[in-house]
Amino acid sequence: MTLKSLGQDLLNRVDPRLIAMTERAMKSIPFVRARLEKEYGSMLGGLEHSLRPYAGTVESYSKLPEQGRSRDDLLAEIEGLAAKETPRWRDGFLSGAVYNGDAGHVAFMNRVYAATSQVNPLHSDVWPSASKYEAEIVSMVADMLGAGPQNVSASREEQICGAVTSGGTESILLAMKAYRDRARTERGIRRPEMVVPSTAHAAFDKASQYFGIKMKRVPVGPDFVADVKKMKAAVTKNTVVIVASAPCFPYGLVDSVTELAAFAKKRRIGCHVDACLGGFVLPWARRLGAPVEAFDFSVPGVTSMSADTHKYGYAAKGTSVVLYRGHELRSHQYYTVTDWPGGLYFSPTLAGSRPGALSAAAWAAMVSMGQSGYLDATKRILATTEQMKAGVRGIPELELIGESVFMVAFRSTSLDVYRVLDEMGKRGWNLNGLHRPAAVHLCVTLRHTQPGVAERFVTDLKAAVAEVKGSPASSGGMAPVYGMAGTMPLKGLVGDFLKRYLDLLYKV
């Protein structure tokens, strides 16, 4: 064990409250604070241009203009900015982000949105079409994820039901809230806990903070999937839910849902499967013969799932689905107020008013794709992923992390992989930097299945590795940011930097 790893191991054993006190004490020392501000400023300065490329080229507004601009002028400006940003995602340089992007599909989504732009599901009596779209979305996703044709006649205790949300984060937040509230009502648990693998999405951290659920994050095994034995050991009398990913965001690997769900059922606790990323890929990949183990409601003990329609469901951005086994569990997600002077108020999700046009677009995307469309899209994605992974295997300095069916994740034992990330950025690519261990991934979408994109990825990756091997470290980019995050033991200081980054997003 190295000195650095020994120090990190000791840090992991220290009470988090003591670490927080240490951070506050350090930041109160003037020269330490000044040094931190200097470091923050240096790194943010290197990132600001990429966040504000239009500074000085288009008009900015820190207050409302005295006279409104013409619609034609505004449309011209907006369309001009969009035209500058379109080639990068259209030509397949992004990891994830745009999952379909076909011009005809985008035009179709835009027409659906325009036709339903005034629809608000909060007023279902005015726009009953919104209820139709959302009910059918939930039913179609449930059927795809193991509910089967028998779901229609299933009892309320067993019927797979759910709701349409604004995205994967809200789906996860709502599921965790439902488990918290059910445990409080039925078991009197006042200090709820969730057990999650370390690779679970950051939205579970957010749910922990927002809803006061203690999160027990369990390190994954050497294969980078949930360590079932350690997950079981982390469960206590206060555990309300155990979490599995299908797949996890960092590496695209599926946790052992069957084992975790069986244990959860035995202990009479919930088992949530986060299929936000893979919900619209894995079912079709299994039908195509890919090595995907059972992960959905066909597995006894799975009590809720999340799946994003706006990713591989190819809907417009802003929709997801959260599903539950049984109406009673879903009821703990709902919000009702019965004594408000404004009348009876109730909403199924976090928002009140919602853009019904997004639900209409999700419904239209799913019905227009059909099973054959999703099968064809998945087949193309799986083939492209294998081509890209083969290219990575041919680069001695890189090592694949796992064998995802639609993700290419890699690390390096001889190079700074974040510098490789930056070099790929200079070649137009926007890849995801991963953290602990240092790694990079590309989430393969239909944009990458275009002719020549996989070959371009491999060629550029080889060139990026050669550049890093043959040149000294450069300043700027994400390499120093991830380097700081990976080596700085006090997470609060890294969090401070990230908050400064968010501040920069709102700078006019």
C-alpha positions in Angstrom: 0.0 0.0 0.0 1.4 3.4 -1.0 1.6 6.3 1.4 -1.2 8.1 -0.5 -3.5 5.1 -0.4 -2.7 4.5 3.3 -3.7 8.1 4.0 -6.9 7.8 2.0 -7.7 4.6 3.9 -7.2 6.3 7.2 -9.3 9.2 6.0 -12.2 6.8 5.1 -12.2 5.6 8.7 -12.5 9.1 10.2 -15.8 10.4 11.4 -17.2 12.6 8.5 -18.1 15.3 11.1 -14.5 15.6 12.1 -13.5 15.9 8.4 -16.0 18.7 8.0 -14.7 20.5 11.1 -11.2 20.2 9.7 -12.3 21.7 6.4 -14.0 24.6 8.1 -10.9 25.3 10.2 -8.6 25.2 7.2 -10.8 27.6 5.2 -10.8 30.1 8.1 -7.0 30.5 7.9 -6.4 33.6 5.7 -3.3 32.3 3.8 -4.9 28.9 3.2 -8.1 30.7 1.9 -6.0 32.9 -0.3 -4.1 30.0 -1.8 -7.4 28.2 -2.5 -8.9 31.2 -4.2 -5.8 31.5 -6.4 -6.1 27.8 -7.4 -9.8 28.1 -8.0 -9.2 31.2 -10.1 -6.5 29.6 -12.2 -8.5 26.6 -13.0 -11.7 28.5 -13.7 -9.9 30.9 -16.0 -8.8 28.0 -18.1 -12.5 26.8 -18.4 -14.3 30.1 -18.8 -13.7 30.5 -22.5 -15.2 27.2 -23.3 -18.3 28.1 -21.3 -18.6 31.6 -22.8 -17.5 31.4 -26.4 -20.1 34.0 -27.5 -18.9 36.8 -25.2 -18.5 39.9 -27.2 -20.0 38.4 -30.4 -23.7 38.6 -29.5 -25.5 41.0 -27.3 -25.9 40.2 -23.6 -28.7 41.3 -21.3 -28.2 41.9 -17.6 -31.6 43.6 -17.5 -34.7 43.8 -19.7 -34.1 46.0 -22.9 -36.0 49.2 -23.0 -37.7 48.1 -26.2 -38.3 44.5 -27.1 -36.4 43.1 -30.1 -38.2 41.9 -33.1 -39.1 38.2 -33.2 -37.3 37.8 -36.6 -34.1 39.2 -35.1 -34.3 36.9 -32.1 -35.1 33.9 -34.2 -32.1 34.7 -36.4 -29.8 34.9 -33.4 -31.1 31.7 -31.8 -30.9 29.8 -35.0 -27.4 31.1 -35.6 -26.2 29.9 -32.2 -27.9 26.6 -32.7 -26.2 26.2 -36.1 -22.8 26.7 -34.5 -23.5 24.0 -31.9 -25.2 21.5 -34.1 -22.3 19.9 -36.0 -20.6 18.5 -32.9 -23.6 16.4 -31.8 -24.9 15.8 -35.3 -21.5 14.3 -36.4 -21.2 12.0 -33.4 -18.5 13.7 -31.3 -20.5 13.6 -28.0 -20.7 10.9 -25.3 -24.4 10.4 -24.8 -26.3 13.7 -24.6 -28.0 13.4 -28.0 -29.3 9.8 -28.4 -31.0 10.0 -31.7 -30.5 13.3 -33.5 -31.7 12.2 -36.9 -33.0 15.3 -38.7 -36.4 13.7 -39.5 -36.9 12.5 -35.9 -35.9 15.9 -34.5 -38.4 17.6 -36.9 -41.1 15.2 -35.9 -40.5 15.9 -32.1 -40.6 19.6 -32.8 -43.9 19.4 -34.6 -45.4 17.4 -31.7 -44.2 19.9 -29.2 -45.5 22.8 -31.2 -48.9 21.2 -31.5 -49.1 20.6 -27.7 -47.1 23.5 -26.3 -50.0 24.8 -24.2 -50.8 21.4 -22.6 -50.4 21.3 -18.8 -51.0 17.9 -17.0 -51.8 19.8 -13.8 -55.1 20.6 -15.4 -56.1 17.2 -16.6 -59.8 18.3 -16.9 -58.7 20.9 -19.6 -56.2 18.7 -21.3 -57.3 15.0 -20.9 -54.9 14.1 -23.8 -52.1 14.6 -21.3 -53.4 11.9 -19.1 -53.8 9.6 -22.1 -50.2 10.1 -23.1 -48.7 9.6 -19.7 -50.8 6.6 -18.7 -49.8 4.9 -22.0 -46.2 5.8 -21.6 -46.1 4.2 -18.2 -47.9 1.1 -19.4 -45.6 0.7 -22.4 -42.5 1.1 -20.3 -43.8 -1.3 -17.7 -44.5 -3.9 -20.3 -41.0 -3.5 -21.8 -39.5 -3.9 -18.3 -40.9 -7.2 -17.3 -44.5 -6.4 -16.3 -45.8 -8.5 -19.2 -49.3 -8.8 -20.6 -50.7 -10.1 -17.3 -50.1 -6.7 -15.7 -53.5 -5.3 -16.9 -55.4 -7.9 -14.8 -52.9 -8.0 -11.9 -54.0 -7.0 -8.4 -53.3 -3.5 -7.1 -50.7 -5.0 -4.8 -48.8 -6.5 -7.7 -49.6 -4.3 -10.7 -46.7 -2.4 -12.1 -47.6 1.3 -12.1 -45.8 4.5 -12.2 -45.6 8.1 -13.3 -43.9 10.3 -15.9 -41.2 12.7 -14.5 -38.9 15.4 -15.8 -35.8 13.2 -15.9 -33.9 10.4 -14.2 -33.0 12.5 -11.2 -36.6 13.2 -10.4 -37.5 9.6 -10.9 -34.9 8.6 -8.4 -35.8 11.3 -5.9 -39.5 10.3 -6.0 -38.7 6.6 -5.5 -36.5 7.3 -2.5 -39.2 9.6 -1.1 -41.7 6.9 -1.5 -39.6 4.4 0.4 -38.9 6.9 3.2 -42.5 7.7 3.7 -43.7 4.1 3.5 -41.2 3.1 6.1 -42.2 5.9 8.3 -45.9 5.0 8.0 -45.7 1.3 8.2 -42.6 0.6 10.3 -42.1 3.8 12.3 -38.6 4.3 10.9 -37.5 7.9 11.7 -33.9 7.5 10.6 -34.1 5.8 7.2 -31.1 4.5 5.3 -30.5 3.5 1.7 -27.8 1.0 0.7 -26.2 1.8 -2.7 -23.1 0.7 -4.6 -20.5 3.4 -5.0 -21.2 3.5 -8.8 -24.8 4.4 -8.3 -25.9 7.7 -9.8 -25.2 10.9 -8.0 -29.0 11.5 -7.9 -29.1 9.1 -4.9 -26.8 11.4 -3.0 -29.2 14.2 -3.9 -32.1 12.2 -2.6 -30.1 11.5 0.6 -29.5 15.3 1.2 -33.0 16.4 0.2 -35.0 13.8 2.1 -32.8 13.1 5.1 -32.1 9.5 4.2 -28.7 8.3 5.4 -26.9 6.8 2.4 -24.6 3.9 3.0 -22.4 3.8 -0.2 -20.7 0.5 -0.5 -17.5 0.1 -2.6 -17.9 -2.1 -5.7 -15.8 -5.2 -6.3 -12.7 -5.5 -8.5 -15.1 -6.2 -11.4 -16.6 -2.7 -10.8 -20.1 -4.1 -10.1 -22.0 -4.1 -6.8 -20.3 -6.3 -4.1 -23.3 -8.3 -3.1 -21.8 -9.6 0.1 -20.8 -6.1 1.3 -24.2 -4.7 0.2 -25.9 -7.3 2.4 -23.7 -6.5 5.3 -24.5 -2.8 5.1 -28.3 -3.4 5.6 -29.6 -2.6 9.1 -33.0 -2.4 10.8 -33.3 1.2 9.4 -32.7 0.3 5.8 -35.7 1.2 3.6 -34.2 0.3 0.1 -31.3 -1.3 -1.5 -30.2 -0.1 -5.0 -28.8 -1.7 -8.1 -27.9 -0.1 -11.4 -28.8 -1.4 -14.8 -26.3 -0.3 -15.8 -24.2 2.1 -13.8 -23.3 5.4 -15.4 -19.5 5.2 -15.1 -18.9 1.9 -16.8 -22.2 0.7 -18.3 -22.1 -2.5 -16.2 -25.2 -4.1 -14.7 -25.2 -5.1 -11.0 -26.4 -8.5 -9.9 -30.1 -7.6 -9.6 -31.3 -11.1 -9.0 -29.1 -11.6 -5.9 -29.8 -8.2 -4.4 -33.5 -8.3 -5.1 -33.8 -11.8 -3.5 -32.1 -10.5 -0.4 -34.2 -7.4 -0.3 -37.4 -9.5 -0.5 -36.2 -11.8 2.2 -35.6 -8.7 4.5 -38.8 -7.1 3.4 -37.2 -4.0 2.2 -37.4 -2.2 -1.2 -35.2 -2.9 -4.2 -34.8 -0.1 -6.7 -33.2 -0.8 -10.0 -31.9 2.4 -11.7 -32.3 1.7 -15.4 -32.4 5.4 -16.4 -29.5 4.8 -18.8 -30.2 1.2 -19.9 -34.0 0.8 -19.7 -34.5 1.3 -23.4 -31.4 -0.7 -24.4 -31.0 -3.8 -22.2 -34.5 -5.3 -23.0 -33.8 -5.2 -26.7 -30.1 -6.3 -26.3 -31.3 -9.4 -24.4 -33.7 -10.2 -27.3 -30.8 -9.8 -29.7 -28.8 -12.4 -27.7 -26.4 -10.0 -25.8 -25.2 -11.3 -22.4 -27.6 -9.3 -20.3 -28.9 -10.9 -17.1 -32.4 -10.4 -15.8 -32.7 -6.9 -14.2 -36.4 -5.9 -14.4 -39.8 -6.7 -12.8 -39.5 -10.2 -14.0 -37.1 -10.6 -11.1 -38.9 -11.3 -7.8 -38.1 -8.7 -5.2 -37.6 -5.8 -7.6 -40.1 -3.2 -6.2 -39.3 -0.1 -8.3 -37.4 1.0 -11.4 -36.4 4.3 -13.2 -36.0 4.5 -17.0 -35.4 7.6 -19.1 -37.5 8.1 -22.1 -35.4 11.0 -23.1 -32.3 8.9 -23.5 -32.5 5.7 -25.6 -36.3 6.1 -25.7 -35.5 8.9 -28.2 -38.0 11.4 -26.7 -37.3 15.1 -26.4 -35.2 16.1 -23.4 -37.2 16.3 -20.2 -39.0 13.0 -19.5 -38.4 9.8 -17.6 -40.5 7.1 -16.0 -40.6 5.8 -12.4 -42.3 2.5 -11.9 -43.5 0.7 -8.8 -44.7 -2.8 -7.9 -48.1 -2.0 -6.5 -50.3 1.1 -6.1 -49.7 1.3 -2.4 -46.0 2.1 -2.8 -46.7 4.6 -5.6 -49.1 6.4 -3.3 -46.3 7.5 -1.1 -44.8 9.4 -4.0 -48.0 11.6 -4.4 -48.5 15.0 -2.8 -51.9 16.2 -1.6 -53.1 19.2 0.4 -56.7 19.2 1.7 -56.9 22.3 3.8 -55.5 25.1 1.5 -57.6 28.1 0.9 -56.8 27.8 -2.7 -58.7 24.6 -2.9 -57.8 20.9 -3.0 -54.2 20.6 -4.4 -52.6 17.4 -5.5 -49.8 16.4 -7.9 -48.2 13.1 -8.7 -44.6 14.3 -9.0 -42.4 17.1 -7.6 -43.6 19.8 -10.1 -47.1 21.4 -10.2 -47.5 22.7 -13.7 -45.6 20.6 -16.2 -45.0 20.8 -20.0 -47.5 18.4 -21.4 -45.8 18.8 -24.8 -42.9 16.8 -23.5 -45.1 13.9 -22.5 -46.8 14.1 -25.9 -43.4 14.0 -27.6 -42.3 11.0 -25.4 -45.5 9.1 -26.3 -45.1 9.9 -30.0 -41.4 8.9 -30.0 -42.2 5.5 -28.5 -45.2 4.7 -30.7 -43.4 5.8 -33.8 -40.4 3.7 -33.0 -42.3 0.5 -32.0 -40.5 -2.7 -31.0 -38.9 -3.1 -34.4 -37.5 0.4 -34.3 -35.9 -0.1 -30.9 -34.5 -3.5 -31.9 -32.9 -2.1 -35.0 -31.4 0.9 -33.1 -30.1 -1.3 -30.4 -28.5 -3.7 -32.9 -26.7 -0.9 -34.6 -25.5 0.5 -31.2 -24.2 -2.9 -30.0 -22.2 -3.4 -33.2 -20.7 0.1 -33.0 -19.7 -0.4 -29.4 -17.9 -3.7 -30.2 -16.0 -1.9 -33.0 -14.9 0.9 -30.7 -13.9 -1.5 -27.9 -11.8 -3.5 -30.3 -10.0 -0.2 -31.2 -9.3 0.5 -27.5 -8.0 -3.0 -27.0 -5.5 -2.3 -29.8 -3.9 0.6 -27.8 -1.4 -0.8 -25.3 -1.5 2.2 -23.0 -5.3 1.8 -22.4 -7.4 -0.8 -20.6 -11.1 -1.3 -20.9 -13.1 -1.3 -17.8 -15.6 -4.2 -18.0 -17.5 -5.3 -21.1 -20.5 -3.1 -21.4 -22.9 -3.7 -24.3 -23.2 0.1 -25.1 -20.4 1.9 -23.2 -16.7 2.2 -23.9 -14.9 2.9 -20.6 -11.2 2.9 -20.3 -8.3 3.8 -18.0 -4.5 3.8 -18.2 -1.8 2.6 -15.9 1.0 4.5 -17.7 -0.6 7.8 -18.8 -2.6 10.6 -17.3 -6.0 9.6 -18.8 -7.4 13.1 -18.2 -4.8 14.5 -20.5 -6.0 11.9 -23.1 -9.5 13.3 -22.4 -8.2 16.8 -23.1 -6.4 15.8 -26.2 -9.6 14.2 -27.5 -11.4 17.4 -26.7 -8.9 19.3 -29.0 -10.0 16.9 -31.8 -13.6 17.8 -31.3 -14.7 15.0 -28.9 -16.7 15.6 -25.8 -16.1 12.5 -23.6 -16.9 11.9 -19.9 -14.2 12.0 -17.3 -14.7 9.5 -14.5 -13.5 9.6 -11.0 -11.8 7.1 -8.6 -10.4 5.4 -10.5 -9.3 7.9 -13.1 -11.0 6.9 -16.4 -12.9 8.1 -19.4 -16.0 6.8 -21.1 -18.0 7.2 -24.3 -21.7 6.4 -24.1 -22.5 5.0 -27.6 -25.6 6.4 -29.3 -27.2 6.3 -32.7 -25.1 9.3 -33.6 -22.0 7.0 -33.4 -23.5 4.4 -35.7 -23.1 6.7 -38.7 -20.5 5.6 -41.3 -17.0 6.5 -40.3 -17.6 7.7 -36.7 -16.3 4.6 -35.0 -13.2 4.6 -37.2 -12.6 8.3 -36.4 -12.9 7.7 -32.7 -10.2 5.0 -32.8 -7.9 7.1 -35.0 -8.3 10.2 -32.8 -7.8 8.2 -29.7 -4.6 6.7 -30.9 -3.3 10.2 -31.9 -4.3 11.6 -28.5 -2.4 8.8 -26.6 0.6 9.4 -28.8 0.4 13.2 -28.1 0.3 12.6 -24.3 3.2 10.2 -24.5 5.4 12.6 -26.4 4.7 15.9 -24.8 4.9 17.5 -21.3 1.8 18.3 -19.4 -0.2 21.2 -20.6 -2.2 23.8 -18.6 -5.9 24.3 -18.8 -8.7 21.8 -19.7 -10.2 19.3 -17.3 -7.0 17.4 -16.5 -6.0 19.7 -13.6 -9.6 19.8 -12.3 -9.9 16.0 -12.1 -6.4 15.8 -10.8 -7.3 18.0 -7.9 -10.5 16.1 -7.2 -8.6 12.8 -7.3 -5.8 13.8 -4.9 -7.5 16.2 -2.5 -8.8 14.2 0.4 -11.2 16.9 1.7 -14.3 16.6 -0.4 -15.7 19.9 0.8 -12.9 21.9 -0.8 -13.6 20.1 -4.1 -17.2 20.9 -3.6 -16.3 24.6 -3.2 -14.6 24.6 -6.5 -17.6 22.9 -8.2 -19.9 25.6 -6.7 -17.6 28.3 -8.2 -18.0 26.5 -11.6 -21.8 26.6 -11.2 -21.5 30.4 -10.4 -19.7 30.8 -13.7 -22.6 29.3 -15.6 -24.8 32.2 -14.3 -22.3 34.9 -15.1 -23.6 37.4 -17.7 
